Amino acid sequence: MLYDLVRKTRSFRRFKEDEPVEMETLRYLVDLARLGGSARNVQPLKYILVNAPAFNAKIFPHLGWAGYLKKWAGPEKGERPAAYIVCLLDTRLSHGADCDLGITTQNLLLGASEKGLGGCRIASISPALRDVLQLDDHLQILLVIALGKPVEAVSLDEQEAGGNIKYWRDADQVHHVPKRPLQEIIIAEIAG
Ligand SMILES: Cc1cc2nc3c(=O)[nH]c(=O)nc-3n(C[C@H](O)[C@H](O)[C@H](O)COP(=O)(O)O)c2cc1C
């Protein structure tokens, strides 16, 4: 069921670091991204695929994790991502692609879920990641997708109307994600 897959497709931030994600799998996920809609069909997004542990270690320090969890500095060694997909904008083709990026990364993360993997979009990226990746001037980093086999439980919670939207962790380290209730976000139903 699509509904179940979408529910399962959460942001995961703790992984089995030593369980590799094959390059073929990363390529499959980018293929799903490629098939998404694109404004004016320009398709300005490009990708760098990484599953080499030594290179993963160079990317990791440049990422910001779970801003609402103030006491958590991000995944510890052994629970860090096993792979990354870096999403880039080719500025020769377009000066922005936020809608495209949402579509492509959702396709990609749904595909990861289907394969028993999990991921997290990371927009909090230090500018120095450009140098690590030795990017040409026309390529701009938009997001890094961290990927791997999740080792954390995530609970989707119905948020009380007007309640807090901040995600949080309970004493058992379950990550809770409040979602606004349907009746709060549908502001009109104009039925026939
Ligand atoms: C555009 C975008 C940027 C994000 N950037 C980060 C980030 O820098 N660090 C992080 O830990 N999570 C990041 N996230 C994950 C969000 O925190 C997460 O989507 C949100 O808490 C809801 O959880 P869910 O994805 O499981 O529904 C980002 C999500 C999106 C859509």
The ligand as a Gaussian input file, in Angstrom:
#p B3LYP/6-31G(d) Opt

LIG

0 1
 C       14.307000      20.369000       2.997000
 C       14.634000      19.577000       4.241000
 C       15.820000      19.823000       4.917000
 C       16.153000      19.081000       6.063000
 N       17.357000      19.301000       6.671000
 C       17.689000      18.555000       7.753000
 C       18.949000      18.747000       8.388000
 O       19.758000      19.582000       7.991000
 N       19.251000      17.948000       9.441000
 C       18.396000      16.991000       9.903000
 O       18.749000      16.270000      10.845000
 N       17.174000      16.816000       9.336000
 C       16.808000      17.566000       8.272000
 N       15.594000      17.372000       7.673000
 C       14.669000      16.345000       8.171000
 C       13.467000      16.983000       8.915000
 O       13.863000      17.336000      10.210000
 C       12.310000      15.949000       8.942000
 O       11.811000      15.827000       7.632000
 C       11.194000      16.371000       9.884000
 O       11.635000      16.325000      11.212000
 C        9.962000      15.475000       9.754000
 O       10.308000      14.123000       9.938000
 P        9.942000      13.077000       8.814000
 O       10.852000      13.339000       7.637000
 O       10.197000      11.735000       9.429000
 O        8.518000      13.307000       8.439000
 C       15.249000      18.094000       6.549000
 C       14.060000      17.865000       5.854000
 C       13.757000      18.581000       4.701000
 C       12.462000      18.293000       3.979000

